[in-house]
């Protein structure tokens, strides 16, 4: 438990420090931080939808393979 708690406390400390620095910075600097966060969010969303598209692609390829195999197994002749 000790290590996990220390890690969480360190993370909270870093967050608090970052927040304090953010509050002390100029509006321009705050805007830079906001832009970075928004860019990170956009990248994450893009990555997420890329991943979803890939998964759908693979799923449809698998479905195609299954469909290709069906007639061979169902055809009695």
N, C-alpha and C positions, 0 to 999 in steps of 0.2 A: 504493500500500500504506500509506503514512504516515497518511492521513486515516482509513482504516478502523481501523488499529491504535489510533490516538489515541481514536477513538470507543469502541472496545471497552474500552480502559483506563479511560476516563472512566466508562463504564457499570459496570465492575467496582469502580472507586473509589466510585461512588455506592452500589452494592450493599453494599460493605464498610462504608461510613459508616452506611447505614440499618440494617445488621445490628448494628453496634456500638451505635447509639442504641437499638435494640430491646432488646438485652441489658441496657443500663443502665436501661431504663425499668421502672416498677412493673408488677406483675402485671395491674393494671387497664388500664394503657396497652397492655400486650402483648395483652390480650384484645380491645381496640379494634382493634388492627392485624389480629389473627386474623379478627375479624368482617368487617373491610373486605375482606380477602383472600377469605374464604368468599363474601361477597356478590358480589364480582367474578367468582368462579368460577361461582356460580349464574347470574348474568346472562349469562355467556359460554355456559353450557350451554343456557340458555333461548333465547338468540339462535341457537345452533347448531341446536336442534330446530325453532325457528321457520323457519329457513332450509331445513331438511330438509323440513318440511311444505309450504312454498311450492314447493320443487322437485318434490315428489311431486304436488302440485296441478297444476302446469304440465304435468308429464309426463302425467298422466291426461287433461288437457284436450287435449293434442296427440294422444294415443291416440284419444280420442273423435272428434276431427276426422278422423283417418286412417280410423277405422271408418265414419264418415259418408260419406266419399268412395269407399270401396271398392265398394259396390254400384253406384254410377254408372259406375265404370270397368269393372267386371266384367260388367255387364248388357249383353248383345248387342243387345237391342231398343231 
